[in-house]
């Protein structure tokens, strides 16, 4: 938690989730308009022109693959207890599906699959298998609600992985699909490395499995090479070929996983694969939190009505601890800088209306916005807000003078919240007593530098006729 204003608490808390991070120089704030005001019209949004009837931006489903794709992350080792804990957390969050590692991967994987199927979760449980009858026979006996079948279709994988031609792939897929369907279990067929596969081959195999009666066909950007435009075009073409749902799986090698997922939904895809923190092979896939951020901007009411967004940080903390990684400082929604404002112009606007520099309301995710006021970039509005939190009354002119002193100190060394608070309190005491006591315990060298910086800032402000 960020340090509090003694004896008052440090602004808003983050509820059960705790603070965005424990970092000096940050303070939670209350704005003049809270909750987050919404923009009445977005000139680039869906309220312009005719809504695309193929778009599923407002009716998408999530296939959460932390316990399958995420288990392929280099640091991942989930024992049965941890898998169950993660599965329950994802179910509580509200994901539609939870995908598990193939029960053919190991005996323990099979036992884990059976254990999770017995939990009675609301989410449907899927397992991910090769397009082979041996795998299918094992999968249907675990108790899963659905089976996700995959086989490589690009020339790279056909030549260097499984060595099969498209005729074999088509026949094997139909055999597996018909078998799984006979067990009354949901079935998805996906190509692997879709964006490096021949388009005619792709459409031919998708058309064939659609006629057999799969619930979904899957497109996988296995190496992360696709761009949003390529995704949109392929999904749009496929939407005209198959009548079943379309699932998409995007790797993040080139940083497009979230944008690709969004474009897929715009083009008519129905399901998006995610993992918590995006963990998976190499640098992973579409992150659950990142997708939530994108979709909150697209359709906040749908997202808030479907998912327990305040649980996101708890889930990310759970998985981060399990795989022994830190949540990145700039992580979507939950990074400690995600809702932190530092520049004076930004701070002033945020204090008046958070929509000025925020497109997402942190409160929707149980998070808090912060003003980083202990820096050389701070403005007097931020200092005024902090003084009010400290129960200190000062005029605007006094806040501006106090701000100049904080900026002067921040110019000679890094300062923390406690330093800025000390200056505010000491400055206020001097105002009341009429004395001119030192604001901080500084060395002689720092005192000289501090005095010089005060003069420079005052001269600059006078020359430019600006308020600090």
N, C-alpha and C positions, 0 to 999 in steps of 0.2 A: 504494500500500500504506500502511496506517496505520503511524505511526512505531513502531519496535520498542523494546523495553526493552533498553537497551544493557547488557551485550553479548548478552542473550537475544533471540530473535525474538519478535515481538509476537503471541503466541497462535497460533491456527491460521491457516494460509494458505488461500487459495482455490484451490489447485491451479493448473491451467493457465489458469484464468479470471482470476486476479488477485483483488484485494480488491473489496468492494462499492463502494468509493470511497475517495478520498484526502482525509480530512477530520479535522481536529484533534479530540481528545476521544474517539476511538473506540479500543477495544481488543478484539481477538479473544479469546475465552475458551474454555476447556474446561469442560464441566459435569460434575457428579458422575455423571450418567447420560448416556452417549453410546454408541451412537447414540440418536436421538430415541425415547423410549418412546411407544408408541401407546396410545390410549384403548381400554379393553376393550369399552366399549359406548357408542354414541352414541344418546341418547334420541330424536333426531330423524332418524336415518339410515335406511338401507335394511334394517337388521337389526330394525326394528320392524314387526310385522304381516307381511302377505303381500307378497312382491316383485311389483311390477307387471310382467307379462310383456311389455308393449309397450315398456317403457323400454329405451333403448339406452345408458344411462350407462356400462355396462361393455363396450360393443362398438361404439363410435363410430369414424368415420373422419374424417380432416382433409383438406380441399381447401385447400391453401395458395396464397393469391392475392396474395402480395407482388409477383409479376412480372406481375400483371394489375391488380387493384384498387390495389395499392401503387404501380404506375406512374402512377396517376391522382392521387397525392398531389402537392400544389403544388410541393414541392421536388425531386421525383423526376426524375432523368435517369440511366437505367441503360444504359451502352453494352454491347456484346455480351460483352465480357470480364467485366464486373461481373454481368451476368445469369447467365452460366455459373457464376461463383463462388457466387452466391446459390443457384442451383438445386442445385449440388453440396452446399452446406451444409445446405439443407433436406432433401435426400435422405439425407444422413448422419444427420440428426436423427431421421428415421424417418417423415416425413409420407407419407400414402397417395397423394396427388395433388398435382401442381404445375400451377397454372393460369396460362396465358400470355395476353398481350394478343392481340387478333384480328390475324391476318396481313393482314387487309384494312385495318388502320389506317394502315400505311405499308409501303413496300418493305423498309425495315430491320426492321420488326416481323416480316415474313414470313421474312426471312433468319435473324433471331434464333430464331424458332420452329423452323425447320428445324435450326439448329445445336444447340439444346437437345435436340431429339428424337434426335439422333445420338449423344448422350453415353452412352447405355446405362444410364440411371439405374434404380434399383429402383422409384421412384415412377412412377405413370402420368402422362403429360403430356397436359394438356387445353388447349384454346384456347376463348375466349369470343367468340361471334359473334352478330350480329343474326339474327333469324328471317327469313332471305332466302336464296334459292337461290344468288345470286351469291357471298355469303359462304361458304356451305357448300361450294361447288365448290372454292374456294381452300383452305379449311381442311383438307379431306380429303387434299390433295396434299402437306401439310407433313410428314407422318409422325407426327402426334399419335395418342395412344391413344384419345382421346375428344373430343367436341365439346359445348360447353355453349351451348345456344341460349336466347336471352332476347328477350322483347318486353313492352312495357308493357301492362297490362290495366286500370289505374285510369282513371276518367273524365278525370283531369288529363292523363295521357299520351296517351290515345286522341284527345283533342281538341287538345292543344297540342304534341304531339311527332310521332307518326307518322300520326295522322289516320285510323286504320283501325278498323272495327267488329269485334265479337267473331266474326262469321261469317268475315270475312277472316282474322283471327288464327288461328282453328281450322284453316282450310284450308291456310294457309301453314305452320303448325306441322307438320301431317301430311305435307305434301309434303317439307319439309326432313328430318323424322325418317326417313321411308321412304328417302330418298336416302342419308343418312348410314349407316343400317343396312345398306343394300345394299353398302356399302364395308367392312363388317365392323368398324366403329368404334363405340365406346361413345357413347351419346347421352343428354344431359339436356335437358329442357325446363323453363324457369323463367318464371314471370310476373315482371314488374317492378312495384314499388309494390304488392305483394300486399295489404298491410294497409289500403290505401285503395281496394281493388277490391271490386266487388260479390261477395258470397260465392257466389251462384248461378252467376255468370260463371266464377269461379275453379274451382269444383268441376266445372263442365261441361267446361272446357278440360282440366283435369287428368285427368278420366275418359276423355276422348277420346284423349289422347296415351298414357295408360296402356294402353289397348286396342291401340294401334298397336305398343307394345312398347319404350318408353323404359326405360333402366336407372334413371333417377332423374327425379323432378319436383322443381322448386325453388321455395321460398318466399323472397321477398326483401323485407326491410323497408328499402326504398330510401331513405326519408327519416328513418329512426330514430324513428318515432312509436309503435311497438308497445310494450306492457308485457308482462312475463312471463306474466301471466294470459291476455292476448290471444293470445300465441304458443302457449301450452299448448292453448288451446281450438281454435285453427285447425288445429294439427298433429294433434290428437286426432281432429277431424272428418275431416281429409284421410286419416288413417291408415285410416279405415273405408271410404274411397272407392277408394283405389288400392292395388294390390298391390306396386308397385315401391318402390324406396328413395326417401327424402325428404331432399333437401338444403336447408339453410337458410343465409341470408345476412343478417347484421344490421349495420346502420349504428349508430353510437354517438352520434348527435346529442343524445339525452336520457340518455345514460349507462347504457343497459340492455343493451348488446351482449353482455356476458358472461353476465348473468343470463338473457337471452333464449335464448342458445345452449344453456345448461344445461336450461332448461325445455323447449326443443324436443326435446332428447334424452330427457327424462323422458316426454314425450308420444308418442314413437315415431319421431322423426326419426333418420336414420342418419348423415348427413354434415354437418359444420360448416365453413363458409368462414372462414378466418383470414388475417391478414397479420402480419408481424413488426412489433412496436410498434403494431399497429393502423392502420398508414398506409393512406390511401386518399382518396377524394373527401371534401371538407370535413374533418371530424374522424375519418374512417375507420370501420373495422369491428372485429369481435371480434379482439382481439390474441392472437397465438399464446401468448405467455407468460401472459397473464391466463386463457386457457382451460386451460392446463396447471395453473395454480394451483387453479382450481376443480375440475378433474377429479382432481387428486391427492388432494383431500379426499374426493371421492366414491368413488374406486376406485384407491388408490395402487398396488396390485399390477399392475393392468392397464396403468396409465400407465407405471410404471417398467419393465415388461417389454417395452413397445412402443417407447418413445422414449428417445433418448440425452439425458436431461435436462441433463447436465453441459455439453452443447453450446449450450444456450439463450443464455447470455450472449455467447458468441462470435458467434452469428448476429445477435443484437441489436446488438452492437458493429459488425459488418460493415454492417448496413443503416443504422444511425444515422450512421456515417461517410459512407456513400454519399449519403444525403439531407441531410447537414449539419445534424443535430439532436442535442441532448444527450438521453441517456436520463433520464427524469424521476426526481427524487429518491425519489418514492414509487411507482415502477414495480413492478408485480407481480414478485416473486422477485428481480430484478436491480437494483432501485433501491438506492442506498447506505443508505437507512434501512429497507429491507425486513425486516431481521433485527437491528435495533438497539434496545437496551433502555436506558432512561435513569433512570426513577424508582427509588428505592431499594427499594421493595417488589417491583417487577418484577425488578430485578437479583437480589435474594436468591432469589426463586422460580426464576428461570431457572438460577441456579447449581446449585440442588438438582435441578431437573427441568425441562428445556426445554419440555415439553408444557404447563406452566402458562400460558405466554403465547405459545406458537407452535403453530399447527395444521399447519404444514409444516416439515419438517426441511431446513434450508438445505444440508446435506451432500448431499442427493439431487440438488441442482442444482449441486454444486461450489461452493457459497457458504459463507460463514462468518457466524455470529452474533457480534454485538458488544455489549459493555456500554459505554455512554457514561458513564464514571465521573468525568470532569473537569467537574463542574457543581455547582451549588448543590443539585441534587436527588439527588445521589448518597447511597448508604447505606454503612454500614461493611462489609457483606458484599462489596460490589464492591471496596472499597479493600483488604480482606483478600485477595481473589483477586488483585488487581494486585500486592500486596506479595509474594505467593507466586511470581508470574511473575518478579518482580525478584530472587528468591532472598533475600528479606528475611524474617526470622522475627520476628513480633511477637505478643503475646498479644491476645486479643479486646479487652481494655480499652485496650490501646495503639492498636489499629486504630481504635477508636471515637474516641479523642482525636485521632489523626491525621486522621480523617475530618472532625472539627469544624474543623480548621485549613484543610483543603481547601475546605470549604463556606464558611468565612469569607472566603477569598480570592475564591472564585467569586461572592460577594455584592457585591464591589466592582469587579470587572472580569472580562471573559471569560477563561477559562483553557483551555489546551490540554493534551494528554497530557503533554508535556514539563514543564509547570508542576506538574501533580499528581505526576509521578514525582520531580521535584526536592524537593517537600515530603516525600514518603514517605522518600526517601533521607536528606534532612537531618534529619528527625525521628528516624530510626533512628540516625544518627550521634550525635545529641545524647543519645539513650538510652544508647548504649554509652560515650560519653565523660563523661557526667554534666554536660555543658555546656549552655548555653542560647543557642546561636548563632542568628542570624536564619535562618529557613527559606527565605527568598527575598530576592532583591535588590530591595527596594522603595524607592520614594521616601519622604521623611518623611511626606508627606500620606497615602500608601498605608499606611505602617506604622501611623499613627494610626487610620485606618479599619479596618485589619485587626485591631488590638487591640480596638477597640470592637465589631466584629462577633463576635469570639471571646467576649467577655463576654455579648453578647446571646444567642448560641446556647447558651452554658453555662447561663445563667439560664433560658432557655426549656426546655431539656432537664430541668433540675432541677425546674422548676415542673410540667412534664407527666410527669415520671418516665419519660422515654423514652430509649432509646439512639439516638444519632445514626447 
